[in-house]
């Protein structure tokens, strides 16, 4: 499997009272033109240190698929031999080419970005958990946590947590950018499923 990485964002997930910390590694499987998310177990734990730091956005990696393990809306989850991953260089065409390929993916469901809510109370209708969108008027600010707001399809989205390591702890304004928006597989303490900005690619 050859995968062009889209996100390598900070992630903490508690499973059966065990806290897993690492990065949410997602990318485009170039063979099937489907999004995949690398996880270290069937419960969706992130790839931990130090191996998660071996994956850089927009690089292509050759990895051996171990098992597909969809989890609720996170149908993209796969276990791979991440220790044996081989970097094959940058993805030709960069984020622009990946965005165009992403638009051709059909998950046989609707987008979770059709309204401006920053969280959902139910995700059972969705068969995917990552979307790559083209947004405008982006503002990244610190309000306890790093949060972002942006315009998309004529709507203003607010209060989305930013987990892209390149932008956490910073304040930035951008005219346009590609944003990778992700959904968790579990709600947060009964408060809902919070959308978050997993990757930011400014358009210059």
C-alpha positions as CSV (number, residue, x, y, z in Angstrom):
1,X,0.0,0.0,0.0
2,X,1.3,3.5,-1.0
3,X,-0.1,6.3,1.0
4,X,0.2,10.1,0.6
5,X,0.0,11.6,4.1
6,X,-2.6,14.4,4.7
7,X,-2.6,14.7,8.5
8,X,-0.1,14.0,11.3
9,X,-1.9,15.8,14.1
10,X,-1.7,15.5,17.8
11,X,-4.1,13.1,19.4
12,X,-4.9,11.6,22.8
13,X,-7.5,8.9,23.2
14,X,-8.5,7.0,26.3
15,X,-9.5,3.3,25.8
16,X,-10.6,1.1,28.7
17,X,-9.0,3.6,31.1
18,X,-5.7,3.5,29.2
19,X,-4.5,6.8,27.7
20,X,-2.9,6.7,24.3
21,X,-1.0,9.7,23.0
22,X,0.5,10.2,19.6
23,X,-0.6,11.4,16.2
24,X,-3.6,10.9,14.0
25,X,-2.0,9.8,10.7
26,X,-4.3,9.9,7.7
27,X,-3.6,9.8,4.0
28,X,-4.8,8.8,0.6
29,X,-4.3,5.3,-0.5
30,X,-3.0,5.9,-4.0
31,X,-4.0,2.5,-5.2
32,X,-7.6,2.6,-4.2
33,X,-8.1,6.4,-4.0
34,X,-9.5,6.0,-0.5
35,X,-8.6,7.7,2.7
36,X,-7.0,5.6,5.4
37,X,-6.1,6.3,9.0
38,X,-3.3,4.4,10.7
39,X,-4.2,3.1,14.1
40,X,-2.3,0.8,16.4
41,X,-5.3,-1.4,17.5
42,X,-8.9,-2.1,16.7
43,X,-10.1,0.5,19.2
44,X,-8.6,3.3,17.1
45,X,-5.6,4.2,19.3
46,X,-3.3,6.7,17.6
47,X,0.2,5.8,16.4
48,X,2.5,6.6,19.3
49,X,6.0,8.0,19.8
50,X,8.5,7.7,18.3
51,X,7.0,6.1,15.2
52,X,4.3,8.7,14.6
53,X,7.0,11.3,14.0
54,X,8.3,9.3,11.0
55,X,5.3,10.4,8.9
56,X,5.4,13.8,7.4
57,X,2.5,15.4,5.5
58,X,2.6,15.3,1.7
59,X,5.2,12.5,1.7
60,X,4.4,9.1,0.2
61,X,5.0,6.0,2.3
62,X,5.0,2.3,1.3
63,X,3.4,0.3,4.2
64,X,2.2,-3.2,4.6
65,X,-1.5,-3.5,5.4
66,X,-2.2,-5.7,8.5
67,X,-5.9,-5.4,8.9
68,X,-8.8,-3.1,8.1
69,X,-10.6,-2.2,11.4
70,X,-13.5,0.3,10.8
71,X,-14.8,1.9,14.0
72,X,-18.2,3.6,13.7
73,X,-17.9,6.6,11.4
74,X,-14.1,6.0,11.2
75,X,-14.4,3.5,8.4
76,X,-10.9,4.6,7.2
77,X,-9.1,2.9,10.2
78,X,-6.4,0.4,9.2
79,X,-3.6,-1.3,11.1
80,X,-0.3,-1.3,9.2
81,X,3.3,-2.3,9.8
82,X,4.1,1.4,10.7
83,X,7.6,0.3,12.0
84,X,8.5,-0.9,8.5
85,X,7.2,2.1,6.6
86,X,9.4,3.3,3.7
87,X,9.4,7.0,2.6
88,X,9.3,7.3,-1.2
89,X,9.5,11.1,-1.3
90,X,7.1,13.9,-1.8
91,X,3.7,13.4,-3.5
92,X,3.9,14.9,-7.0
93,X,1.4,17.7,-7.3
94,X,1.2,18.4,-3.6
95,X,-1.9,19.3,-1.7
96,X,-3.6,20.7,-4.8
97,X,-3.5,17.3,-6.5
98,X,-4.6,15.4,-3.4
99,X,-7.6,17.8,-3.0
100,X,-8.7,17.1,-6.6
101,X,-8.4,13.3,-6.0
102,X,-10.3,13.6,-2.7
103,X,-13.3,15.2,-4.5
104,X,-13.8,12.0,-6.5
105,X,-14.2,9.8,-3.5
106,X,-17.8,8.6,-3.0
107,X,-18.7,7.4,0.5
108,X,-22.4,6.9,-0.3
109,X,-23.3,9.3,2.4
110,X,-23.5,13.1,2.9
111,X,-20.9,15.6,4.0
112,X,-20.7,16.4,7.8
113,X,-19.7,20.0,6.8
114,X,-23.1,20.9,5.4
115,X,-23.9,23.2,8.4
116,X,-21.8,25.4,10.6
117,X,-22.0,23.4,13.8
118,X,-18.7,22.7,15.4
119,X,-20.0,19.5,16.9
120,X,-22.6,16.8,16.2
121,X,-24.7,14.9,18.6
122,X,-25.0,11.8,16.4
123,X,-22.6,10.5,13.7
124,X,-24.3,7.2,13.0
125,X,-25.3,8.3,9.5
126,X,-21.8,8.9,8.4
127,X,-19.5,6.4,6.6
128,X,-16.4,8.6,6.7
129,X,-14.7,10.8,9.3
130,X,-12.3,13.0,7.3
131,X,-13.0,15.7,4.8
132,X,-10.6,17.9,2.8
133,X,-12.2,21.2,2.1
134,X,-11.2,24.6,0.6
135,X,-11.9,27.3,3.1
136,X,-11.5,31.1,3.2
137,X,-11.1,33.9,5.8
138,X,-9.4,31.6,8.2
139,X,-8.5,32.8,11.7
140,X,-6.4,30.8,14.2
141,X,-6.4,32.1,17.7
142,X,-5.6,30.9,21.3
143,X,-8.5,30.8,23.7
144,X,-7.3,28.4,26.3
145,X,-6.8,26.0,23.4
146,X,-5.9,26.7,19.8
147,X,-9.2,27.2,17.9
148,X,-10.0,28.1,14.3
149,X,-12.8,29.8,12.5
150,X,-13.3,30.0,8.7
151,X,-15.8,30.4,5.9
152,X,-17.0,27.4,3.9
153,X,-19.9,27.3,1.4
154,X,-21.2,30.6,2.6
155,X,-21.2,29.7,6.3
156,X,-19.0,30.8,9.1
157,X,-17.6,27.9,11.2
158,X,-16.3,28.7,14.7
159,X,-14.8,27.1,17.7
160,X,-13.0,24.3,16.0
161,X,-10.0,22.9,17.8
162,X,-6.8,22.9,15.8
163,X,-4.6,19.8,16.2
164,X,-2.1,20.4,13.4
165,X,1.3,20.7,15.2
166,X,2.4,23.4,12.9
167,X,-0.3,25.7,14.1
168,X,-1.1,24.7,17.7
169,X,-0.1,27.6,20.0
170,X,-0.1,30.2,17.3
171,X,-2.3,32.9,16.0
172,X,-2.6,33.3,12.3
173,X,-4.9,34.7,9.6
174,X,-5.1,33.3,6.1
175,X,-7.1,34.3,3.0
176,X,-7.5,30.7,1.8
177,X,-6.4,27.3,2.8
178,X,-7.1,23.6,2.4
179,X,-8.3,22.2,5.8
180,X,-8.6,18.6,6.8
181,X,-11.5,18.3,9.1
182,X,-11.9,15.1,11.2
183,X,-14.5,13.5,13.4
184,X,-13.9,11.3,16.4
185,X,-15.4,7.9,16.8
186,X,-16.7,8.6,20.3
187,X,-18.5,11.6,21.9
188,X,-16.7,13.7,24.4
189,X,-18.0,13.1,27.9
190,X,-21.6,13.0,26.5
191,X,-21.3,16.5,25.0
192,X,-21.1,15.4,21.4
193,X,-18.7,14.6,18.6
194,X,-16.5,17.7,18.1
195,X,-15.1,18.4,14.6
196,X,-11.5,19.4,14.6
197,X,-9.0,20.9,12.2
198,X,-6.3,18.2,11.7
199,X,-4.3,19.8,9.0
200,X,-3.9,23.3,7.5
201,X,-2.4,24.0,4.0
202,X,-2.4,27.7,3.2
203,X,-3.1,28.6,-0.4
204,X,-0.7,31.2,-1.6
